[in-house]
Amino acid sequence: MGPYTFNDALTGSSISCDYPGLQALMVEQSGEAGGCDSLFFPGCSLINYGLPLVQSVYDLLKSAGEVEGISLLCCGKILQYEPDGPAQRRAFEAELIEQVEARGVRRIVAACPNCALALRGALVRDERTQGVEIVALPLLLAQMGYRIDADVARELLTREFAWRHPDWYDEAGNPTEACKAPEPLLFMPHDSCPDKKTGEFADGLRALMPEGLLVEGEKVRKRSVCCGSLARAAGKTELADSQAREHGQDACGLGASAIVTACVSCTFQLMMAQRDVPVFHYLELLFNWRIDWYHADVYMKLRFLFDDSLGVEKQDASARSFVGLGGEGAAKEDA
């Protein structure tokens, strides 16, 4: 697939990315970044795990006049888990405020509940940016009239069962006598921790899902239990996996065939740490495109940050205005 090329509205840089290899080539645009009243902010997780979805969502929002541009920048939250994290995050957020104000951004459509919370927390601290509106992507898509097609949701779930249990289906995809796929096909929603206060991603997710395909448990919205991502980020892997398995068991107890989320990080954690039920991000259902979650851990290579916020030395006059950080071979910069 790809390469996918984006012009970043906050940095003035252009980035071209392959997928799923995520080899990134960054090239400085001529001149300064222009003004951008509204932009799409996909966040690191969606960029790494589902770059084709980033392109599809951006094209949809831009063609509808909902956004003028896009930024591939990190929201800064993950910096707090690194050495000297608080100082790095403060420096990054200070630069973010400067660029949002300089570009005249008044509205940001965030695909990630972690990004929405982090962006609000950063921008509200400065009077120049405290009026910037942060919009939850699923709620906006629902307001635009989009809905997940029930047949597509069922087909993706059936394909997942066929992949997990090949003896349940014949070559034509029809169930065999050994088929034990649960009927009816139901999705249990999982609500992410950073969305507890506003519930906007929870609202958007439910508005997008087809009627009759959701089954609600007790651990939803403000009562939601963490998927395990926070514990994993803190190095507590046993607790993280235990929390994920609890969600799988809850889904089985409700008779759900799968879990559906509005957070890419939650989807990844719940897919990798429990095997009771498959897990879907709502964008997979909306765009009929399944992320290869079992190989997704090797995708998390790219994180885009402002140079100056991390004290990166500029090697020459054509230095990029942001850099991709990650594992070996994660990003290649144009000299």
Sequence and secondary structure as in RCSB ss.txt:
>XXXX:A:sequence
MGPYTFNDALTGSSISCDYPGLQALMVEQSGEAGGCDSLFFPGCSLINYGLPLVQSVYDLLKSAGEVEGISLLCC
GKILQYEPDGPAQRRAFEAELIEQVEARGVRRIVAACPNCALALRGALVRDERTQGVEIVALPLLLAQMGYRIDA
DVARELLTREFAWRHPDWYDEAGNPTEACKAPEPLLFMPHDSCPDKKTGEFADGLRALMPEGLLVEGEKVRKRSV
CCGSLARAAGKTELADSQAREHGQDACGLGASAIVTACVSCTFQLMMAQRDVPVFHYLELLFNWRIDWYHADVYM
KLRFLFDDSLGVEKQDASARSFVGLGGEGAAKEDA
>XXXX:A:secstr
   EEEEBTTT EEEEE TTT  EEEEE SS     SEEEE  HHHHHH HHHHHHHHHHHHHTTS SEE  B  
SGGGGGSTTHHHHHHHHHHHHHHHHHHTT  EEEES HHHHHHHHHHHTTSTTTTT EEEEHHHHHHHTT    H
HHHHHHHHHHHHHH GGGB TTS B TT    SS  EEEE  GGGTTT HHHHHHHHHS TTSB   SS GGG  
  SHHHHHTT HHHHHHHHHHHHHHHHHHT SEEEES HHHHHHHHHH  SS EEEHHHHHHT    GGGGGGTT
T  EEETGGGT    STT  SEEE  STTSEEE  
